[in-house]
Amino acid sequence: MRVNAVDPGWVPTKMGGPGAPADLRLGHRTQEWLATSDDARTTGGYWYHQQPREPHPAARDERFQDELLAELASFTGTRL
């Protein structure tokens, strides 16, 4: 199994607002490419417009992850 995270960009939606600069029609292309292309056989990556990017440092901080999961469990009543 391959797992990757994708940033579709700031797109003009109700949440993004009409001034967002990215093209909504292009937002799905990276997901599609990762799922179907032989050139994209990778896992554990963070992608933006078919290019690897470095995620926010907190994404690799295990202490932060544990604190986040504990807070979410406290809020939802569900532990992962």
Contact map, one row per residue, 1 for C-alpha under 8 A:
11100000000000000000000000000000000000000000000000000000000000000000000000000000
11110000000000000000000000000000000000001111000000000000000000000000000000000000
11111000000000000000000000000000000000000111100000000000000000000000000000000000
01111100000000000000000000000000000000000111111000000000000000000000000000000000
00111110000000000000000000000000000000000001111000000000000000000000000000000000
00011111000000000000000000000110000000000000011100000000000000000000000000000000
00001111100000000000000000000000000000000000011110000000000000000000000000000000
00000111111000000000000001110100000000000000000110000000000000000000000000000000
00000011111000000000010000100000000000000000000100000000000000000000000000000000
00000001111100010001110000000000000000000000000000000000000000000000000000000000
00000001111110011001111100100000000000000000000000000000000000000000000000000000
00000000011111111111111100000000000000000000000000000000000000000000000000000000
00000000001111111100000100000000000000000000000000000000000000000000000000000000
00000000000111111100000000000000000000000000000000000000000000000000000000000000
00000000000111111000000000000000000000000000000000000000000000000000000000000000
00000000011111111111000000000000000000000000000000000000000000000000000000000000
00000000001111111111000000000000000000000000000000000000000000000000000000000000
00000000000111011111000000000000000000000000000000000000000000000000000000000000
00000000000100011111100000000000000000000000000000000000000000000000000000000000
00000000011100011111110000000000000000000000000000000000000000000000000000000000
00000000011100000011111000000000000000000000000000000000000000000000000000000000
00000000111100000001111101000000000000000000000000000000000000000000000000000000
00000000001100000000111111100000000000000000000000000000000000000000000000000000
00000000001110000000011111100000000000000000000000000000000000000000000000000000
00000000000000000000001111110000000000000000000000000000000000000000000000000000
00000001000000000000011111111000000000000000000000000000000000000000000000000000
00000001101000000000001111111100000000000000000010000000000000000000000000000000
00000001000000000000000011111111000000000000000000000000000000000000000000000000
00000000000000000000000001111111100000000000000011000000000000000000000000000000
00000101000000000000000000111111110000000000001111000000000000000000000000000000
00000100000000000000000000011111111000000000000000000000000000000000000000000000
00000000000000000000000000011111111100000000000000000000000000000000000000000000
00000000000000000000000000001111111110010000000001000000000000000000000000000000
00000000000000000000000000000111111110011100000000000000000000000000000000000000
00000000000000000000000000000011111110010000000000000000000000000000000000000000
00000000000000000000000000000001111111010000000000000000000000000000000000000000
00000000000000000000000000000000111111111000000000000000000000000000000000000000
00000000000000000000000000000000000111111000000000000000000000000000000000000000
00000000000000000000000000000000000011111000000000000000000000000000000000000000
00000000000000000000000000000000111111111100000000000000000000000000000000000000
01000000000000000000000000000000010011111110000000000000000000000000000000000000
01110000000000000000000000000000010000011111100000000000000000000000000000000000
01110000000000000000000000000000000000001111100000000000000000000000000000000000
01111000000000000000000000000000000000000111110000000000000000000000000000000000
00111000000000000000000000000000000000000111111000011000000000000000000000000000
00011110000000000000000000000000000000000001111100011110000000000000000000000000
00011110000000000000000000000100000000000000111111111000000000000000000000000000
00000111100000000000000000000100000000000000011111111000000000000000000000000000
00000011000000000000000000101100000000000000001111100000000000000000000000000000
00000000000000000000000000001100100000000000001111110000000000000000000000000000
00000000000000000000000000000000000000000000001111111000000000000000000000000000
00000000000000000000000000000000000000000000111101111100000000000000000000000000
00000000000000000000000000000000000000000000111100111110000000000000000000000000
00000000000000000000000000000000000000000000010000011111000000000000000000000000
00000000000000000000000000000000000000000000010000001111101000000000000000000000
00000000000000000000000000000000000000000000000000000111111100000000000000000000
00000000000000000000000000000000000000000000000000000011111110000000000000000000
00000000000000000000000000000000000000000000000000000001111110011000000000000000
00000000000000000000000000000000000000000000000000000011111111011000000000000000
00000000000000000000000000000000000000000000000000000001111111001000000000000000
00000000000000000000000000000000000000000000000000000000111111111000000000000000
00000000000000000000000000000000000000000000000000000000001111111100000000000000
00000000000000000000000000000000000000000000000000000000000011111110000000000000
00000000000000000000000000000000000000000000000000000000011011111111000000000000
00000000000000000000000000000000000000000000000000000000011111111111100000000000
00000000000000000000000000000000000000000000000000000000000001111111110000000000
00000000000000000000000000000000000000000000000000000000000000111111111000000000
00000000000000000000000000000000000000000000000000000000000000011111111100000000
00000000000000000000000000000000000000000000000000000000000000001111111110000011
00000000000000000000000000000000000000000000000000000000000000000111111111000010
00000000000000000000000000000000000000000000000000000000000000000011111111100000
00000000000000000000000000000000000000000000000000000000000000000001111111111110
00000000000000000000000000000000000000000000000000000000000000000000111111111111
00000000000000000000000000000000000000000000000000000000000000000000011111111100
00000000000000000000000000000000000000000000000000000000000000000000001111111000
00000000000000000000000000000000000000000000000000000000000000000000000111111100
00000000000000000000000000000000000000000000000000000000000000000000000111111110
00000000000000000000000000000000000000000000000000000000000000000000000111011111
00000000000000000000000000000000000000000000000000000000000000000000110110001111
00000000000000000000000000000000000000000000000000000000000000000000100010000111
